Amino acid sequence: MIETVKTLCALNGVSGSEDAVRDYILTRVMPYADKIDTDAMGNVLVFKKGAKDAGKIMLAAHMDEVGLIITHITDEGYLKFSAVGGIDRRVLLGKKVFIGEKALPGIIGVRAIHLVSAEEEKKSPAIDEMYIDIGAPDRDAALKLVSPGDVAAFEGSVYEYGDGWIKAKALDDRMGCAIMIKLIESNLPCDTWFAFTVQEEVGVRGAATAAYALAPDTAIVIEGTTAADFPSVSGEKRITICGDGAVISLMDGGAIYDRKLFAAIRDTADKNGIKWQIKSRVAGGTDAAAIQRAGAGVTVGGLSLPVRNIHSPTSHAKISDIEAIYALITKYLEEYSA
């Protein structure tokens, strides 16, 4: 499964441009799925028949990643841009990006340090002060290579390192996509729908149409979440801790998760010796916000991966936490179908 995570994270799929990710997922699941739909938004909806029909359950993970969109080309041939999704602008400077379908390379820059005032040195530059340098001599040359509206994805080298760590861009949420692929390739205890959603990072948009179309009774969202377990951070400010297992969701900025479902997932983890934790801060949001409110309402639960440097080209997480999420979902589906 980790090799699938690596392959998925290496693909570029900024919100609204998830084509390469979708194509890969379709190739992987077609031999195993009983039904596949791709809707107008671009969501991939997969049905896999299990040992029994235990009620309509849906698992969801989003295909898109944060990135940039080109908004203007200067007379000098530099590209101006805006963020697609929530990006901490401090992570952008000096980063390599790939632009458009041809993956044109560029470097994010800002005014040279020796031209910055003492007061400006104390602040992180705003995005509108930054530019992407593609090596073009002027606007006309740049326009032959890139157009306003093209999206830019972070360079995403992927590797394992240290004591069971993986580094990649887009761990949020290609990890969830990889887990769902593995489940689809497995023998399931119950009939299950899988929603590979689009545009989560810009307002959980794909999940809204997917949940409306499928109208599940129960849904579990597989996600990435913030880990702030750094040496300079202590107590509840660490939010989640890498290596402490799957994060079972209670509440975030978009949803209050079903308490009975939370308890059922927690009890499944305890019964099977699977490590789990909760977030120590109510913040962020997932596809659960849209799924919960679809149609007449859906019972939602959430499982997340603690990720350091989330929404950056240097996201990293513990492989053991990915494995814990997969194990917990597998065991919960067995409990759900019992």
Secondary structure, 3 states (H helix, E strand, C coil): CHHHHHHHHHCCCECCCCHHHHHHHHHHHCCCCCEEEECCCCCEEEEECCCCCCCCEEEEEECCECEEEEEEECCCCCEEEEEECCCCHHHCCCCEEEECCCCEEEEEECCCHHHCCCCHHHCCCCHHHCEEECCCCCHHHHHCCCCCCCEEEECCCCEEECCCEEECCCHHHHHHHHHHHHHHCCCCCCCEEEEEECCHHHCCHHHHHHHHHHCCCEEEEEEEEECCCCCCCCHHHHCCCCCCCEEECCECCCCECCHHHHHHHHHHHHHCCCCEECCCCCCCCCCHHHHHCCCCCCEEEEEEEEEECCCCCCCEEEHHHHHHHHHHHHHHHHHHHC
